[in-house]
Amino acid sequence: MPPQLYSRYQYCASFTDPVTGKLLLTDREPFRYAPFADNRQHLVRQGDSLPKLAARYFSPIPDAALLWWIIADFQPDPIFDPTIVLEPGAALIIPSVRTVLTEIFDESRRDL
């Protein structure tokens, strides 16, 4: 089954492992931080999590909480373990909905 719309694996290619016959995905290339003028800074509060922040900041997008990986990838020092508790007082950079839709999910990234 191909990755769903807005999946973090949307731009991966699939291939069949010649030894096991299993369908596998190529490595995922994260978008990474970019200094867009419409980025926001969020100071982490007790109880914040990546899915909660994604739901809050990307709310116009369906199932926005599933886009937690965008916030994790977008940090100047990316977050590789989404299960860690965010440190209260830490500053996170949040891309705008415009950035998500027109930059991160830009079809030209398929060639990467």
VEXKE-370431 format. One record per atom (N, C-alpha, C): residue number from 0; residue in three letters; atom name; z, y, x. Coordinates in steps of 0.001 Angstrom, whole numbers, plus 500000, padded with zeros to 6 digits. Atoms other than C-alpha are relative to their C-alpha. Layout:
NUM / ALA / CA / Z / Y / X;
...
END
This chain:
0 / MET / N / 500000 / 498828 / 500849;
0 / MET / CA / 500000 / 500000 / 500000;
0 / MET / C / 500000 / 501235 / 500894;
1 / PRO / N / 500041 / 498807 / 499166;
1 / PRO / CA / 499075 / 503394 / 501493;
1 / PRO / C / 501219 / 500882 / 499731;
2 / PRO / N / 498871 / 499087 / 500206;
2 / PRO / CA / 501793 / 506021 / 501999;
2 / PRO / C / 499741 / 500934 / 498824;
3 / GLN / N / 500093 / 499139 / 501170;
3 / GLN / CA / 502473 / 508135 / 498944;
3 / GLN / C / 499834 / 501463 / 500397;
4 / LEU / N / 500119 / 498566 / 499796;
4 / LEU / CA / 501765 / 511866 / 498590;
4 / LEU / C / 501337 / 500555 / 500480;
5 / TYR / N / 498833 / 499352 / 499396;
5 / TYR / CA / 504241 / 513912 / 500685;
5 / TYR / C / 500881 / 499031 / 500787;
6 / SER / N / 499261 / 500939 / 499170;
6 / SER / CA / 505349 / 510839 / 502609;
6 / SER / C / 499948 / 500466 / 501448;
7 / ARG / N / 500031 / 499646 / 498579;
7 / ARG / CA / 506298 / 511360 / 506245;
7 / ARG / C / 499022 / 499113 / 500756;
8 / TYR / N / 500978 / 500892 / 499374;
8 / TYR / CA / 503854 / 508542 / 506996;
8 / TYR / C / 498578 / 500251 / 499495;
9 / GLN / N / 501285 / 499701 / 500628;
9 / GLN / CA / 500947 / 510200 / 505140;
9 / GLN / C / 498857 / 500066 / 501013;
10 / TYR / N / 501072 / 499832 / 499026;
10 / TYR / CA / 498988 / 510869 / 508338;
10 / TYR / C / 499973 / 498892 / 501047;
11 / CYS / N / 500064 / 501158 / 499119;
11 / CYS / CA / 499572 / 507510 / 510003;
11 / CYS / C / 498815 / 499127 / 499587;
12 / ALA / N / 501053 / 500975 / 500308;
12 / ALA / CA / 496811 / 504956 / 510234;
12 / ALA / C / 500646 / 498621 / 499918;
13 / SER / N / 499479 / 501361 / 500077;
13 / SER / CA / 497366 / 501337 / 509320;
13 / SER / C / 499054 / 499061 / 500747;
14 / PHE / N / 500804 / 501021 / 499328;
14 / PHE / CA / 496188 / 498293 / 511230;
14 / PHE / C / 500693 / 498665 / 499828;
15 / THR / N / 499457 / 501344 / 500125;
15 / THR / CA / 496660 / 494555 / 511050;
15 / THR / C / 500295 / 499459 / 501394;
16 / ASP / N / 499605 / 500587 / 498722;
16 / ASP / CA / 498589 / 493005 / 513926;
16 / ASP / C / 499249 / 498684 / 500163;
17 / PRO / N / 500798 / 501219 / 499840;
17 / PRO / CA / 496274 / 490328 / 515334;
17 / PRO / C / 500842 / 498743 / 500211;
18 / VAL / N / 499150 / 501163 / 499746;
18 / VAL / CA / 499194 / 488061 / 516254;
18 / VAL / C / 500716 / 499557 / 498726;
19 / THR / N / 499199 / 500358 / 501176;
19 / THR / CA / 501342 / 488219 / 513127;
19 / THR / C / 499240 / 500107 / 498692;
20 / GLY / N / 500746 / 499796 / 501237;
20 / GLY / CA / 498733 / 489300 / 510583;
20 / GLY / C / 500651 / 501023 / 499082;
21 / LYS / N / 499304 / 499006 / 500826;
21 / LYS / CA / 501183 / 491954 / 509283;
21 / LYS / C / 499293 / 501346 / 500094;
22 / LEU / N / 500542 / 498648 / 500042;
22 / LEU / CA / 499979 / 495392 / 508227;
22 / LEU / C / 501043 / 500941 / 500590;
23 / LEU / N / 499096 / 499091 / 499316;
23 / LEU / CA / 501559 / 498019 / 510510;
23 / LEU / C / 499444 / 501415 / 499969;
24 / LEU / N / 500413 / 498602 / 499923;
24 / LEU / CA / 501455 / 501807 / 510811;
24 / LEU / C / 500037 / 500465 / 501447;
25 / THR / N / 499953 / 499388 / 498675;
25 / THR / CA / 500650 / 503812 / 513911;
25 / THR / C / 501202 / 500932 / 500064;
26 / ASP / N / 498890 / 499062 / 499851;
26 / ASP / CA / 503286 / 506150 / 515314;
26 / ASP / C / 499740 / 501261 / 499192;
27 / ARG / N / 500075 / 498771 / 500784;
27 / ARG / CA / 504037 / 509230 / 513246;
27 / ARG / C / 500181 / 501185 / 500931;
28 / GLU / N / 499882 / 498790 / 499206;
28 / GLU / CA / 503445 / 512607 / 514865;
28 / GLU / C / 500729 / 501054 / 499168;
29 / PRO / N / 499259 / 498991 / 500770;
29 / PRO / CA / 506165 / 515014 / 513625;
29 / PRO / C / 499318 / 501365 / 500075;
30 / PHE / N / 500594 / 498670 / 500010;
30 / PHE / CA / 505097 / 518537 / 512682;
30 / PHE / C / 500618 / 500880 / 501083;
31 / ARG / N / 499236 / 499214 / 499026;
31 / ARG / CA / 507750 / 520129 / 514934;
31 / ARG / C / 500171 / 501458 / 499556;
32 / TYR / N / 499677 / 498600 / 500308;
32 / TYR / CA / 509144 / 523651 / 514851;
32 / TYR / C / 498825 / 500918 / 500303;
33 / ALA / N / 500971 / 498927 / 499770;
33 / ALA / CA / 506813 / 526644 / 514550;
33 / ALA / C / 500624 / 501295 / 499484;
34 / PRO / N / 499334 / 498742 / 500383;
34 / PRO / CA / 507964 / 530296 / 514367;
34 / PRO / C / 499237 / 500784 / 498931;
35 / PHE / N / 500672 / 499304 / 501090;
35 / PHE / CA / 506442 / 531252 / 510999;
35 / PHE / C / 500882 / 501136 / 499489;
36 / ALA / N / 499260 / 498829 / 500483;
36 / ALA / CA / 507442 / 534635 / 509546;
36 / ALA / C / 500849 / 499685 / 498771;
37 / ASP / N / 499256 / 500306 / 501227;
37 / ASP / CA / 508650 / 533014 / 506309;
37 / ASP / C / 501019 / 498869 / 500167;
38 / ASN / N / 498918 / 500966 / 499774;
38 / ASN / CA / 511051 / 530525 / 507937;
38 / ASN / C / 501318 / 500621 / 499551;
39 / ARG / N / 498645 / 499559 / 500363;
39 / ARG / CA / 514647 / 530734 / 506725;
39 / ARG / C / 500997 / 499346 / 500927;
40 / GLN / N / 498910 / 500614 / 499259;
40 / GLN / CA / 517876 / 530101 / 508529;
40 / GLN / C / 501080 / 499633 / 498993;
41 / HIS / N / 498928 / 500467 / 500881;
41 / HIS / CA / 520568 / 528073 / 506784;
41 / HIS / C / 501193 / 499631 / 500869;
42 / LEU / N / 498766 / 500381 / 499320;
42 / LEU / CA / 524144 / 527893 / 508005;
42 / LEU / C / 500632 / 498851 / 499231;
43 / VAL / N / 499501 / 501218 / 500637;
43 / VAL / CA / 525431 / 524421 / 507264;
43 / VAL / C / 501422 / 500219 / 499496;
44 / ARG / N / 498668 / 499978 / 500612;
44 / ARG / CA / 528412 / 524220 / 504901;
44 / ARG / C / 500471 / 498566 / 499800;
45 / GLN / N / 499429 / 501322 / 500264;
45 / GLN / CA / 530743 / 521303 / 504301;
45 / GLN / C / 499289 / 499368 / 498810;
46 / GLY / N / 500667 / 500721 / 501083;
46 / GLY / CA / 528930 / 518715 / 502171;
46 / GLY / C / 498486 / 500116 / 500007;
47 / ASP / N / 501458 / 499909 / 499916;
47 / ASP / CA / 525404 / 519797 / 503091;
47 / ASP / C / 499433 / 498722 / 500614;
48 / SER / N / 500727 / 501133 / 499414;
48 / SER / CA / 522946 / 517010 / 503833;
48 / SER / C / 498530 / 500377 / 499998;
49 / LEU / N / 501431 / 499709 / 499960;
49 / LEU / CA / 519262 / 516977 / 504653;
49 / LEU / C / 499337 / 499843 / 498632;
50 / PRO / N / 500615 / 500093 / 501333;
50 / PRO / CA / 518264 / 515650 / 501186;
50 / PRO / C / 500443 / 501130 / 499055;
51 / LYS / N / 499542 / 498903 / 500867;
51 / LYS / CA / 520436 / 518277 / 499428;
51 / LYS / C / 499307 / 501305 / 500360;
52 / LEU / N / 500672 / 498773 / 499577;
52 / LEU / CA / 518909 / 521066 / 501508;
52 / LEU / C / 498526 / 499980 / 499620;
53 / ALA / N / 501406 / 500112 / 500401;
53 / ALA / CA / 515389 / 519791 / 500874;
53 / ALA / C / 499853 / 500228 / 498502;
54 / ALA / N / 500050 / 499797 / 501458;
54 / ALA / CA / 516083 / 519644 / 497121;
54 / ALA / C / 500166 / 501467 / 499646;
55 / ARG / N / 499735 / 498586 / 500272;
55 / ARG / CA / 517377 / 523216 / 497220;
55 / ARG / C / 498830 / 500889 / 500416;
56 / TYR / N / 501003 / 499089 / 499469;
56 / TYR / CA / 514729 / 524868 / 499387;
56 / TYR / C / 498565 / 499646 / 499614;
57 / PHE / N / 501357 / 500418 / 500359;
57 / PHE / CA / 511677 / 522842 / 498323;
57 / PHE / C / 499889 / 499647 / 498518;
58 / SER / N / 499912 / 500387 / 501408;
58 / SER / CA / 512517 / 522664 / 494601;
58 / SER / C / 498692 / 500094 / 499207;
59 / PRO / N / 501256 / 500016 / 500767;
59 / PRO / CA / 509003 / 523617 / 493373;
59 / PRO / C / 499167 / 498727 / 500204;
60 / ILE / N / 500755 / 501213 / 499703;
60 / ILE / CA / 507716 / 520369 / 494915;
60 / ILE / C / 500688 / 498813 / 499320;
61 / PRO / N / 499375 / 501161 / 500653;
61 / PRO / CA / 508283 / 517170 / 492876;
61 / PRO / C / 500743 / 499117 / 501011;
62 / ASP / N / 499179 / 500879 / 499158;
62 / ASP / CA / 510994 / 514897 / 494315;
62 / ASP / C / 500307 / 500634 / 501354;
63 / ALA / N / 499796 / 499219 / 498773;
63 / ALA / CA / 511853 / 517579 / 496879;
63 / ALA / C / 501035 / 499391 / 500938;
64 / ALA / N / 498963 / 500580 / 499138;
64 / ALA / CA / 514942 / 515739 / 498156;
64 / ALA / C / 499422 / 498972 / 500967;
65 / LEU / N / 500634 / 500989 / 499129;
65 / LEU / CA / 512615 / 513101 / 499629;
65 / LEU / C / 499341 / 500649 / 501222;
66 / LEU / N / 500615 / 499284 / 498883;
66 / LEU / CA / 511263 / 515784 / 501972;
66 / LEU / C / 501025 / 500411 / 501053;
67 / TRP / N / 498958 / 499713 / 499006;
67 / TRP / CA / 514484 / 515826 / 504043;
67 / TRP / C / 499454 / 499910 / 501416;
68 / TRP / N / 500559 / 500231 / 498667;
68 / TRP / CA / 512426 / 514626 / 507018;
68 / TRP / C / 499290 / 501225 / 500544;
69 / ILE / N / 500651 / 498769 / 499540;
69 / ILE / CA / 510571 / 517963 / 507132;
69 / ILE / C / 501019 / 500899 / 500683;
70 / ILE / N / 498956 / 499180 / 499385;
70 / ILE / CA / 513802 / 519826 / 507823;
70 / ILE / C / 500436 / 499376 / 501322;
71 / ALA / N / 499591 / 500686 / 498768;
71 / ALA / CA / 514797 / 517203 / 510414;
71 / ALA / C / 498967 / 500209 / 501110;
72 / ASP / N / 501069 / 499825 / 499012;
72 / ASP / CA / 511415 / 517454 / 512197;
72 / ASP / C / 499852 / 501445 / 500449;
73 / PHE / N / 500324 / 498590 / 499783;
73 / PHE / CA / 511216 / 521253 / 511977;
73 / PHE / C / 500987 / 500723 / 500914;
74 / GLN / N / 499011 / 499337 / 499146;
74 / GLN / CA / 514277 / 522009 / 514105;
74 / GLN / C / 499463 / 500136 / 501421;
75 / PRO / N / 500396 / 499893 / 498591;
75 / PRO / CA / 513707 / 523369 / 517638;
75 / PRO / C / 500477 / 498782 / 500809;
76 / ASP / N / 499499 / 501255 / 499431;
76 / ASP / CA / 515839 / 520373 / 518656;
76 / ASP / C / 500040 / 499017 / 498828;
77 / PRO / N / 500115 / 500822 / 501208;
77 / PRO / CA / 514676 / 517794 / 516045;
77 / PRO / C / 501194 / 499067 / 499787;
78 / ILE / N / 498939 / 500923 / 500390;
78 / ILE / CA / 517196 / 515664 / 514182;
78 / ILE / C / 499345 / 498623 / 499868;
79 / PHE / N / 500620 / 501316 / 500012;
79 / PHE / CA / 516336 / 512028 / 514862;
79 / PHE / C / 500756 / 498998 / 499139;
80 / ASP / N / 499199 / 500911 / 500815;
80 / ASP / CA / 519151 / 510393 / 512892;
80 / ASP / C / 500425 / 500726 / 498721;
81 / PRO / N / 499693 / 499282 / 501236;
81 / PRO / CA / 519172 / 511601 / 509271;
81 / PRO / C / 501324 / 499596 / 499368;
82 / THR / N / 498740 / 500445 / 500595;
82 / THR / CA / 522410 / 509720 / 508577;
82 / THR / C / 501209 / 500725 / 500579;
83 / ILE / N / 498857 / 499300 / 499423;
83 / ILE / CA / 524567 / 511919 / 510803;
83 / ILE / C / 500449 / 501115 / 499060;
84 / VAL / N / 499444 / 498914 / 500806;
84 / VAL / CA / 526851 / 514410 / 509100;
84 / VAL / C / 499637 / 501308 / 500692;
85 / LEU / N / 500352 / 498703 / 499442;
85 / LEU / CA / 525598 / 517956 / 509584;
85 / LEU / C / 501275 / 500770 / 500332;
86 / GLU / N / 498834 / 499265 / 499517;
86 / GLU / CA / 528049 / 520105 / 511538;
86 / GLU / C / 500121 / 501342 / 499282;
87 / PRO / N / 499826 / 498696 / 500660;
87 / PRO / CA / 529442 / 522988 / 509392;
87 / PRO / C / 499921 / 501139 / 501020;
88 / GLY / N / 500197 / 498854 / 499127;
88 / GLY / CA / 528432 / 526314 / 510911;
88 / GLY / C / 498737 / 499920 / 500829;
89 / ALA / N / 501249 / 500145 / 499246;
89 / ALA / CA / 525318 / 524898 / 512586;
89 / ALA / C / 498882 / 500714 / 499256;
90 / ALA / N / 501142 / 499307 / 500596;
90 / ALA / CA / 522139 / 526884 / 511997;
90 / ALA / C / 498795 / 499064 / 499975;
91 / LEU / N / 501233 / 500780 / 500159;
91 / LEU / CA / 519110 / 525026 / 510651;
91 / LEU / C / 498868 / 500940 / 499616;
92 / ILE / N / 501184 / 499238 / 500376;
92 / ILE / CA / 515616 / 526457 / 510384;
92 / ILE / C / 499300 / 499228 / 498886;
93 / ILE / N / 500627 / 500621 / 501170;
93 / ILE / CA / 514045 / 525765 / 506993;
93 / ILE / C / 498614 / 500611 / 499819;
94 / PRO / N / 501331 / 499449 / 500257;
94 / PRO / CA / 510285 / 526115 / 506582;
94 / PRO / C / 499854 / 500350 / 498517;
95 / SER / N / 500241 / 499602 / 501388;
95 / SER / CA / 509021 / 527792 / 503415;
95 / SER / C / 499183 / 498934 / 499274;
96 / VAL / N / 500839 / 500892 / 500805;
96 / VAL / CA / 507338 / 525924 / 500570;
96 / VAL / C / 498540 / 500203 / 500393;
97 / ARG / N / 501369 / 499722 / 499554;
97 / ARG / CA / 504121 / 527644 / 501700;
97 / ARG / C / 499695 / 499211 / 501267;
98 / THR / N / 500197 / 500738 / 498758;
98 / THR / CA / 504530 / 526131 / 505172;
98 / THR / C / 499863 / 498508 / 499726;
99 / VAL / N / 500054 / 501429 / 500325;
99 / VAL / CA / 505191 / 522693 / 503706;
99 / VAL / C / 498640 / 499629 / 499423;
100 / LEU / N / 501229 / 500358 / 500701;
100 / LEU / CA / 502138 / 522743 / 501464;
100 / LEU / C / 498730 / 500335 / 500778;
101 / THR / N / 501253 / 499583 / 499353;
101 / THR / CA / 499608 / 524612 / 503626;
101 / THR / C / 499929 / 499676 / 501488;
102 / GLU / N / 500006 / 500304 / 498566;
102 / GLU / CA / 500650 / 523712 / 507179;
102 / GLU / C / 500352 / 498525 / 500254;
103 / ILE / N / 499531 / 501358 / 499718;
103 / ILE / CA / 502630 / 520458 / 507231;
103 / ILE / C / 499131 / 498957 / 499308;
104 / PHE / N / 500853 / 500942 / 500723;
104 / PHE / CA / 500504 / 518731 / 504575;
104 / PHE / C / 498530 / 500399 / 500027;
105 / ASP / N / 501392 / 499605 / 499829;
105 / ASP / CA / 497244 / 520245 / 505807;
105 / ASP / C / 499176 / 498766 / 500381;
106 / GLU / N / 500845 / 501177 / 499754;
106 / GLU / CA / 494478 / 517618 / 505761;
106 / GLU / C / 499444 / 499962 / 501415;
107 / SER / N / 500541 / 500013 / 498645;
107 / SER / CA / 493251 / 518708 / 509193;
107 / SER / C / 500928 / 499288 / 500983;
108 / ARG / N / 499058 / 500714 / 499133;
108 / ARG / CA / 496394 / 517075 / 510655;
108 / ARG / C / 499653 / 498514 / 500090;
109 / ARG / N / 500370 / 501418 / 499952;
109 / ARG / CA / 494834 / 513671 / 509915;
109 / ARG / C / 499312 / 499651 / 501315;
110 / ASP / N / 500718 / 500260 / 498756;
110 / ASP / CA / 492823 / 514030 / 513101;
110 / ASP / C / 500922 / 499912 / 501204;
111 / LEU / N / 499070 / 500031 / 498874;
111 / LEU / CA / 495971 / 514208 / 515258;
111 / LEU / C / 500275 / 498583 / 500452;
END
